[in-house]
Amino acid sequence: MDHDACGTGFVARIDGERSHRIVQLAVQAVVNLTHR
């Protein structure tokens, strides 16, 4: 039986301000996990 490593994460500004940069960072994080 194979076991996969899994988890959760998030990218956010501590002040709660909305930013397109946050979206870019989150997308890049998912792209970096394509090997999973």
CNS distance restraints for C-alpha pairs under 8 A (distance, minus, plus):
assign (resid  10 and name CA) (resid  26 and name CA) 7.28 0.50 0.50
assign (resid  11 and name CA) (resid  22 and name CA) 6.39 0.50 0.50
assign (resid  11 and name CA) (resid  25 and name CA) 7.08 0.50 0.50
assign (resid  11 and name CA) (resid  26 and name CA) 6.00 0.50 0.50
assign (resid  12 and name CA) (resid  16 and name CA) 7.10 0.50 0.50
assign (resid  12 and name CA) (resid  22 and name CA) 6.35 0.50 0.50
assign (resid  13 and name CA) (resid  17 and name CA) 6.26 0.50 0.50
assign (resid  13 and name CA) (resid  18 and name CA) 7.65 0.50 0.50
assign (resid  13 and name CA) (resid  22 and name CA) 7.47 0.50 0.50
assign (resid  18 and name CA) (resid  22 and name CA) 7.63 0.50 0.50
assign (resid  19 and name CA) (resid  23 and name CA) 7.10 0.50 0.50
assign (resid  20 and name CA) (resid  24 and name CA) 6.34 0.50 0.50
assign (resid  21 and name CA) (resid  25 and name CA) 6.17 0.50 0.50
assign (resid  22 and name CA) (resid  26 and name CA) 6.19 0.50 0.50
assign (resid  23 and name CA) (resid  27 and name CA) 6.16 0.50 0.50
assign (resid  24 and name CA) (resid  28 and name CA) 6.14 0.50 0.50
assign (resid  25 and name CA) (resid  29 and name CA) 6.18 0.50 0.50
assign (resid  26 and name CA) (resid  30 and name CA) 6.50 0.50 0.50
assign (resid  27 and name CA) (resid  31 and name CA) 6.24 0.50 0.50
assign (resid  28 and name CA) (resid  32 and name CA) 6.09 0.50 0.50
assign (resid  29 and name CA) (resid  33 and name CA) 6.62 0.50 0.50
assign (resid  30 and name CA) (resid  34 and name CA) 6.87 0.50 0.50
